[in-house]
C-alpha cells in the first residue's frame, strides 16, 4: 500500500494515542472539534499539531482507517490499536509535528495575508484589474489598510522577492514548487486541485504537504523579515475565547464561584475552562484545586503506567480525587514535561 501523507499522519496520530482512544475521538481531534475532550486529547497526547488539520468527511476517514487496518498496521477494537507492523512504518521525527495545527492558525493566516499582499501590490503597480486570491473579508480589509502604509511598492516587492528567494533555496525543490506555484502576481497561482493534478498527488495529501512546506519556509526566514512582520498581530492564544474570559477574571482576583455566577456557567463548563487554563497558562494556582500529595501520586501513576487514561489512573489512586482534579494534574504535567 502506498504510504500517502494522509495515511502517514493518521497512523502517527493513532500511535500517539497509545491504544487509549476510540476512532470517534480521533475523528473529532482531526476535525478540530473545540470540545473539552478533544482539546485535552490534543494536549495530553502531543497532537496539537494535527488538531483540525485533517477535516476529513466521515466516509473518507472510515476509508483511511480501513486501508490501515487492511494493511495490518492497526486494529479497530473498542479503541484504535497499533500493531507491530504499524509501528515499523513509523519514522522519526513524526511528519505530523510539521503541520502546526489550526488550534493556532498562524501559518495559514499569514499565508493568506502574504499571498494577497503580493498579488495586490503587483497588480496595483501594473494598474491591472484582478480578482483577489483570498476571499476572507478580514484578510482583504487588513491588506487594504496595510497597502496604504507601503511608501514605495517597488521597494516592497524587491524586499519580499529577496526574502522568499533566499528562503526557498533552503527548502527542497518540491517544497519550493508548492509555494511558488500557489503565489499570484499578474497571473493567478494554481489552485490546490490544479496543483494536485499537475503533481499527481491526492488533494488532501497535497494540502498537508503545502502546509509543511510553508511552515518550513517561515522557519528559515530571519526574525526581522518583512514577511514575518505581516503576522505580528495574529492571535497566538491557544485557549478558546470562553476559557480566556474565565482566565482574565481569575487574574483580576475573582473566585471560581464568583466567575461561575457572573458568567452563568455550569459546574462542568467551569471545570473544562479551568483544565484548559491549566493546559496553556504559564502560571496556574494548582494548589487551590489539588493537594501536593495528590499531585505527586497522579504523576507517579501516569509515569508508571505510561497512560493518560483517567479511568486507569483513578483505579490506582489511594487518595480520594475526582476526575476534574486528575485532569488538572495531567494538564500541568504536560506543560512541565
C-alpha positions in Angstrom: 0.0 0.0 0.0 1.3 3.5 -0.9 2.1 5.5 2.2 0.5 8.8 1.4 0.8 11.8 3.7 -2.8 11.4 4.9 -2.3 7.8 5.8 1.1 8.6 7.4 -0.3 11.4 9.6 -3.3 9.3 10.7 -1.0 6.4 11.5 1.3 8.7 13.6 -1.8 10.1 15.4 -3.0 6.7 16.3 0.4 5.8 17.6 0.4 8.9 19.9 -3.0 7.9 21.3 -1.3 4.9 23.0 -4.2 2.5 22.4 -6.3 4.6 24.7 -8.8 6.4 22.4 -11.6 5.4 20.0 -11.9 6.1 16.3 -14.6 8.7 17.2 -12.1 10.5 19.5 -9.5 10.7 16.7 -12.1 11.8 14.2 -13.1 14.8 16.4 -9.5 15.7 17.0 -8.6 15.7 13.3 -11.7 17.7 12.6 -10.7 20.3 15.2 -13.8 20.0 17.4 -13.3 22.5 20.1 -14.8 20.4 22.9 -13.1 19.9 26.2 -12.3 16.3 25.4 -10.8 16.9 22.0 -8.7 19.8 23.3 -7.4 17.6 26.1 -6.6 14.8 23.8 -4.7 17.1 21.6 -2.7 18.4 24.6 -2.2 15.2 26.5 -1.2 13.0 23.6 1.1 15.6 21.8 -1.4 16.0 18.9 -1.9 19.8 18.9 0.0 19.9 15.6 -2.7 17.8 13.8 -5.7 19.4 15.6 -8.1 20.5 12.9 -5.7 19.7 10.1 -7.5 16.8 8.5 -11.1 17.8 8.2 -12.0 14.5 6.5 -15.6 13.6 5.8 -16.8 10.7 7.9 -16.7 8.2 4.9 -13.2 9.3 3.9 -12.0 8.9 7.5 -13.5 5.4 7.6 -11.8 4.6 4.3 -8.4 5.6 5.6 -8.8 3.5 8.8 -10.0 0.6 6.7 -6.9 0.9 4.5 -4.6 1.0 7.5 -6.4 -2.0 9.0 -6.3 -3.9 5.8 -2.5 -3.3 5.6 -2.2 -4.8 9.0 -0.9 -1.6 10.6 -3.8 -1.0 13.1 -6.6 -2.9 14.7 -10.1 -1.5 15.4 -11.5 -2.8 18.6 -13.0 -0.7 21.4 -10.0 1.6 20.9 -7.7 2.1 18.0 -4.7 -0.2 18.4 -1.3 -0.1 16.8 0.2 -3.4 15.5 3.9 -4.2 15.4 3.7 -3.9 11.6 2.2 -0.5 12.0 4.9 0.6 14.5 7.5 -0.5 11.9 6.0 2.1 9.5 6.8 5.0 11.9 9.8 7.2 11.3 11.4 9.9 13.3 10.7 12.8 13.5 7.0 12.4 13.1 5.6 14.1 10.0 2.5 15.4 11.8 4.7 17.6 14.0 5.3 19.8 11.0 1.7 20.7 10.5 1.3 23.4 13.1 -2.4 22.8 13.8 -5.3 25.1 13.3 -5.5 25.4 17.1 -3.3 28.5 16.5 -3.9 29.1 12.8 -0.9 31.4 12.5 0.9 29.9 9.4 -2.2 29.8 7.2 -3.5 33.2 8.3 -0.1 34.6 7.5 -0.1 32.8 4.1 -3.5 34.5 3.3 -2.0 37.9 4.1 1.3 37.4 2.3 -0.3 35.9 -0.9 -2.9 38.7 -1.1 -0.4 41.4 -0.4 1.9 40.2 -3.2 -1.0 39.9 -5.7 -2.4 43.3 -4.7 0.8 45.3 -4.9 2.0 43.6 -8.1 -1.3 44.3 -9.8 -1.8 47.8 -8.5 1.7 48.7 -9.5 0.9 47.5 -13.0 -2.5 49.1 -12.9 -4.1 45.7 -13.8 -7.6 44.5 -12.7 -7.5 41.4 -10.5 -9.8 39.1 -8.6 -8.4 38.8 -5.0 -6.8 35.4 -4.5 -8.2 35.4 -0.9 -11.9 35.9 -0.2 -11.7 36.2 3.6 -13.2 39.6 4.3 -11.0 40.1 7.3 -7.8 39.4 5.3 -9.0 41.7 2.5 -9.6 44.5 4.8 -6.3 44.0 6.6 -4.4 44.1 3.3 -6.2 47.3 2.2 -5.1 49.0 5.4 -1.6 47.6 5.1 -1.1 48.7 1.5 -1.8 52.3 2.4 1.3 52.1 4.6 3.6 50.9 1.8 5.5 54.0 0.7 7.2 52.5 -2.3 5.7 49.4 -3.9 8.8 48.6 -6.0 11.0 48.6 -2.9 8.4 46.4 -1.0 8.3 43.9 -3.9 12.0 43.7 -4.2 12.4 43.1 -0.5 9.8 40.3 -0.4 11.2 38.7 -3.5 14.7 38.6 -2.0 13.4 37.1 1.3 11.4 34.4 -0.5 14.2 33.7 -2.9 16.7 33.1 -0.1 14.2 31.1 2.0 13.1 28.8 -0.9 16.7 28.0 -1.7 16.9 26.4 1.7 13.9 24.1 1.0 13.6 21.1 -1.2 12.8 21.6 -4.8 9.3 20.2 -4.3 8.6 22.4 -1.3 9.7 25.5 -3.3 7.5 24.4 -6.2 4.5 24.0 -3.9 4.9 27.6 -2.6 5.8 29.4 -5.9 3.0 27.7 -7.9 0.5 28.9 -5.3 1.6 32.5 -5.4 -0.3 35.0 -7.6 1.1 38.1 -9.3 -0.2 39.3 -12.7 -1.2 35.7 -13.2 -3.2 33.8 -10.7 -1.4 30.9 -8.9 -2.6 27.4 -9.2 -5.5 26.2 -7.1 -5.0 23.0 -5.0 -7.0 20.9 -7.4 -4.9 22.2 -10.3 -1.7 21.6 -8.5 -2.9 18.2 -7.4 -3.5 17.2 -11.0 -0.2 18.6 -12.1 1.9 16.8 -9.5 -0.2 13.6 -9.4 -0.9 13.7 -5.7 -4.2 13.3 -3.9 -5.8 16.6 -2.9 -5.7 16.4 0.8 -2.1 15.0 0.9 -1.1 17.9 -1.3 -2.7 20.4 1.0 -0.9 19.0 4.0 2.3 18.9 2.1 1.8 22.6 1.3 1.3 23.5 5.0 4.5 21.7 5.9 6.4 23.5 3.1 5.1 26.9 4.2 5.9 26.3 7.8 9.5 25.3 6.9 9.7 28.4 4.8 8.7 30.6 7.7 11.2 28.9 10.0 14.2 29.8 7.8 13.2 33.5 7.4 15.1 36.0 9.6 13.2 37.1 12.6 13.2 40.7 11.4 12.0 39.8 7.9 9.3 41.8 6.2 7.2 38.7 5.6 7.1 37.7 9.2 6.3 41.3 10.2 3.0 40.9 8.4 1.9 38.4 11.1 3.0 40.3 14.2 -0.6 41.0 15.3 -2.0 37.5 14.6 -3.5 36.0 17.7 -1.3 33.1 19.1 -3.6 32.3 22.0 -4.3 28.5 22.3 -7.3 28.9 24.6 -10.8 29.1 23.4 -12.2 32.6 23.8 -14.6 31.5 26.5 -11.8 30.0 28.6 -9.7 33.1 28.0 -12.5 35.2 29.5 -12.6 33.0 32.6 -8.8 33.3 32.9 -8.9 37.1 32.6 -11.4 37.2 35.5 -9.2 34.8 37.6 -6.3 37.1 37.1 -8.4 40.0 38.3 -8.9 38.2 41.6 -12.4 36.8 41.2 -13.0 33.4 42.8 -14.2 30.4 40.9 -17.8 30.6 42.3 -17.9 34.3 41.6 -16.9 33.7 38.0 -19.4 30.9 37.5 -22.2 33.1 38.8 -21.0 36.2 36.9 -20.8 34.2 33.6 -23.7 31.9 34.3 -21.5 28.8 33.8 -22.4 25.3 34.8 -20.1 23.4 37.1 -18.9 21.1 34.3 -18.2 24.1 31.9 -16.3 25.9 34.6 -14.2 22.8 35.2 -13.5 22.5 31.5 -12.3 26.1 31.5 -10.0 25.5 34.4 -8.5 22.5 32.8 -7.9 24.4 29.6 -6.3 27.3 31.5 -4.1 24.8 33.3 -3.0 23.4 29.9 -1.9 26.7 28.5 -1.4 29.3 31.2 2.3 29.8 32.1 1.4 30.1 35.8 -1.6 28.4 37.4 -2.7 28.2 41.0 -3.0 24.4 41.1 -2.7 24.3 44.9 -6.3 25.7 45.0 -7.6 22.5 43.5 -5.2 19.7 44.3 -3.0 19.0 47.4 0.7 18.4 46.8 0.4 14.7 47.8 -2.5 14.2 45.4 -0.5 15.8 42.6 2.6 13.6 43.2 0.5 10.4 43.3 -1.2 11.1 40.0 2.2 12.0 38.4 3.7 8.7 39.7 0.8 6.6 38.4 0.8 8.1 35.0 4.6 7.8 34.7 4.5 4.2 35.9 1.6 3.1 33.6 2.5 5.5 30.8 -1.1 6.5 30.4 -3.4 9.5 30.3 -6.5 7.3 30.8 -8.5 9.0 33.6 -10.2 5.7 34.5 -7.0 3.7 34.8 -5.4 6.5 36.9 -8.4 6.7 39.2 -8.4 3.0 39.8 -4.8 3.1 41.0 -5.3 6.1 43.4 -5.0 5.6 47.1 -6.4 9.1 47.8 -9.8 10.4 47.1 -9.8 12.5 43.9 -12.4 13.3 41.3 -11.8 13.3 37.5 -11.6 17.1 37.4 -8.6 17.0 39.8 -6.9 14.3 37.8 -7.4 16.3 34.6 -5.9 19.4 36.3 -2.8 17.4 37.3 -2.4 15.9 33.8 -2.7 19.4 32.2 0.1 20.8 34.3 2.2 17.7 33.9 2.3 18.1 30.1 3.1 21.8 30.5 6.2 21.0 32.6 7.3 17.9 30.7 
